[in-house]
Amino acid sequence: MPLKYPIGIQTFSELRTEGYVYIDKTKYIYELLQGKYYFFSRPRRFGKSLLISTLHDIFLGNKHLFSGLWIEDKITWEKYPIIHLSFGNTSFKDIGLRKAIENRLEDVANEHGIIFQTSSIGDKFTELIKGLSIKKKVVILIDEYDKPIIEYLSKEEMPKALENRDILKEFYSVIKDLDAYIHFFFLTGVSKFSKVSIFSDLNNLHDITMHPNYSSLLGYTQAELEFYFKERLEEITHKNNISYPDLLYKIRQWYNGYAWLGTEKVYNPFSILNFMSSADFQNYWFATGTPTFLTKLMRENFNFNIEEITVDEGMLGNFRIENLNEITLLFQTGYLTIKEREDNIYTLTYPNKEVKNALNNFLLQEFSYNLNVASPVWNMNKDLKKKDIESVVGRLNTLFANIPYQIFEEKQESFYHAVIFLAFQLLGYYAQAEVSTSKGRIDTVVHHENTIFVMEFKVNDSAENAIAQIKERKYHQKYLHQGKEVILLGFACQNKEIADWKMEIV
């Protein structure tokens, strides 16, 4: 029987009763049940809501839904009173956050015959917890806690983000003093940037975001992929005339790569489910939410080369809303992941081909002020294979053409670097910007099949001088004797275009 893929399904009971494939994560959940207070962050579409729904059914005592799963005979099945809040489903955008919280608290109170005697959301939350705990301690499950903030992070909407932060702080501040009434507390979100200000009074949360024991709590491991989707993978190999190892390699390149300090990397579950359904390699996860705010922030700070970024531990987690850092946000929202760690220093990189291709596409659109970058970029590939630099320059000038002149004038050379670097990145070439040598910094180096291009840009100067600088400072020397042809490219840039160029083959 063909597998049913739970694409977009976030309700555990529906997934189990309707016969959808479920990757059994209940062994990890069992470990969670040994503790009490948790905070867990993962990017969107990684299964956080399904995890909350699974916990909800465990605490309702719905043992029948867990038939055949690891946890079935490992716990005593009991029913607890539950407060389940999801800020992904509330109408805070329409009626305001405070009113949305009040409405949800009143819904839960009405279900249990509780009548509020107070008016503030903090006091009502307290009443609800105490009222529900008369017979048994309460389970509190909160999903997407940070959405009322991250929805308003642009400069224009920042006051709303700050207002919502203060409302959430008021709401959550009552939790710590209610420990005697709480059996289990679990909070999920995309980011940690608002954690300090919201939870300044809630310091008993166990943050398991980067705990190695829970690195595979969400996302699929290689073993899980090959176990649960084995028949489908074999079917795809036959239909597409590709070997099983080659198919696995290609899937890893596209969708694997997310790391949170565990022993192995995990796949993006949303992308895998979509791929298994269609057998077509596409940008599934990225297409569900264009990071417009992030790409604009990156353009404002002229941050376009994020292939490998070194940061300290503090930069990965906590900072104030008023002082946003795009690298921290890129990590927390899933556009960067951990490549390696040495002590408290982390190297971040793109998790996989899906994210790298899609993000570079949006960055190139942002830096070139051009929504149609596909045509000139993909045609560059044909030109490069023929070493037709004249045509390559023409394609690049097409990308420069839409940048507003008054904006371009502020950072001329930086725009040339950004657009050219991103164009090569989007083609799948290995591009490096501002490569340090013993005698200076190379503007751009591009590795393409059997060729290495060493590039230098000169604004209001000549292409000859650009080539002369490469040779004088021996920028190309480190790339010799690698079995590849080394080509020096000098570009003379002025009036928002590459006006002249010169090429030398070493």
LINPEZI-V226134 format. One record per pair of residues at least 6 apart in sequence whose C-alpha atoms are under 7 Angstrom apart, sorted by the first residue. I is the first residue (numbers start at 0). J is the second residue. Records with the same first field share a line. If there is no record, write none. Layout:
I->J ; J
This chain:
2->19 ; 20
3->18 ; 19 ; 20
4->19 ; 20 ; 272 ; 276
5->14 ; 19 ; 20
6->269 ; 272 ; 273
9->48 ; 49
10->49 ; 52
11->49 ; 52 ; 53
12->64
15->64
23->68
24->216
25->69 ; 70
26->69 ; 70
27->213 ; 216
29->70
35->182 ; 183 ; 184
36->183 ; 184 ; 185 ; 203 ; 204 ; 205
37->184 ; 185 ; 186 ; 204 ; 205 ; 206 ; 207
38->185 ; 186 ; 187 ; 204 ; 205 ; 206 ; 207
39->186 ; 187 ; 188 ; 206 ; 207 ; 208
40->187 ; 188 ; 189 ; 190 ; 208
41->188 ; 189
42->189 ; 331 ; 332 ; 333
43->189
44->269
45->217 ; 218 ; 267 ; 268 ; 269
46->217
47->187
48->142
51->140 ; 142
58->77 ; 78 ; 79
59->77 ; 78 ; 79
60->76 ; 77 ; 78
62->71 ; 76
65->71
79->135 ; 137 ; 138
80->131 ; 137 ; 138
81->137 ; 138 ; 139
82->138 ; 139 ; 140
83->139 ; 140 ; 141
84->140 ; 141 ; 142
85->141 ; 142 ; 143
86->142 ; 143 ; 144 ; 146
87->143 ; 146
89->99
90->99
91->99
96->163
97->166
101->120
104->124
108->114 ; 127
113->130
115->123 ; 126
117->123
120->170
121->169 ; 170 ; 173
125->173
128->137 ; 180
129->180
131->137
132->180
136->180 ; 181 ; 182
137->180 ; 181 ; 182 ; 183
138->181 ; 182 ; 183 ; 184
139->183 ; 184 ; 185
140->184 ; 185 ; 186
141->185 ; 186 ; 187
142->186 ; 187 ; 188
143->187 ; 188 ; 189
144->186 ; 187 ; 188
145->188 ; 189 ; 190
147->163
148->160 ; 163 ; 164
151->157 ; 159 ; 160
152->160
153->292
164->197
167->197
168->197 ; 198
172->200 ; 201
175->201
189->331 ; 332
190->331 ; 332
191->316 ; 317
192->316 ; 317 ; 318 ; 319 ; 320
193->319 ; 320
194->317
195->317
207->213
209->259 ; 260
210->260
211->259 ; 260 ; 261
212->261
214->259 ; 260 ; 261
215->265
218->265 ; 266 ; 267 ; 268
219->265 ; 266 ; 267 ; 268
220->264 ; 265 ; 266
231->275
233->243
235->278
236->242 ; 243 ; 246
252->351 ; 352
253->351 ; 352 ; 353
254->266 ; 267 ; 270 ; 351 ; 352 ; 353
255->264 ; 265 ; 266 ; 267 ; 350 ; 351
256->264 ; 265 ; 266 ; 350 ; 351
257->264 ; 265 ; 266 ; 336 ; 350
258->264 ; 265 ; 336 ; 337
259->337
269->284
270->283 ; 284
273->283
274->280
282->353 ; 357
285->354 ; 357
293->325
294->362 ; 365
295->365
296->325
297->303 ; 325
298->365 ; 366
303->417
304->432
305->348
306->348 ; 349
307->346 ; 347 ; 348
308->346 ; 347 ; 348
309->344 ; 345 ; 346 ; 347
310->344 ; 345 ; 346
311->343 ; 344 ; 345
312->343 ; 344 ; 345
314->327
315->327
316->327
329->335
330->336
334->349 ; 354
335->347 ; 348 ; 349 ; 350
336->347 ; 348 ; 349 ; 350
337->345 ; 346 ; 347 ; 348
338->346 ; 347 ; 348
339->345 ; 346
340->346
349->355
356->425
359->421 ; 424 ; 425
360->425
363->418 ; 421 ; 422
364->370 ; 372
366->418
367->398 ; 399 ; 401 ; 402 ; 418
368->401 ; 402
369->398 ; 401
375->394
376->422
377->426
379->391 ; 394
380->426
382->388 ; 390 ; 391
383->391
392->497
395->419
396->496 ; 497
399->495 ; 496
400->495
407->414
412->458
420->430 ; 432
423->430
424->430
428->445 ; 446 ; 447
429->445 ; 446
430->444 ; 445 ; 446
431->443 ; 444 ; 445
432->442 ; 443 ; 444
433->440 ; 441 ; 442 ; 443
434->440 ; 441 ; 442 ; 443
435->441
436->474
438->472
441->455 ; 474
442->454 ; 455 ; 456
443->453 ; 454 ; 455
444->452 ; 453 ; 454
445->451 ; 452 ; 453
446->452
449->483 ; 484
450->483 ; 484 ; 485
451->483 ; 484 ; 485 ; 486
452->485 ; 486 ; 487 ; 488
453->475 ; 486 ; 487 ; 488
454->487 ; 488 ; 489
455->465 ; 469 ; 488 ; 489 ; 490
456->465 ; 489 ; 490 ; 491 ; 492
457->465 ; 490 ; 491 ; 492
458->491 ; 492 ; 493
459->491 ; 492 ; 493
460->491
461->491
462->489 ; 490 ; 491 ; 499 ; 500 ; 501
463->489 ; 501
465->489 ; 490
466->487 ; 488 ; 489
469->475
479->485
485->504 ; 505
486->502 ; 503 ; 504 ; 505
487->502 ; 503 ; 504
488->501 ; 502 ; 503
489->500 ; 501 ; 502
490->497 ; 499 ; 500 ; 501
491->497 ; 498 ; 499 ; 500
492->498
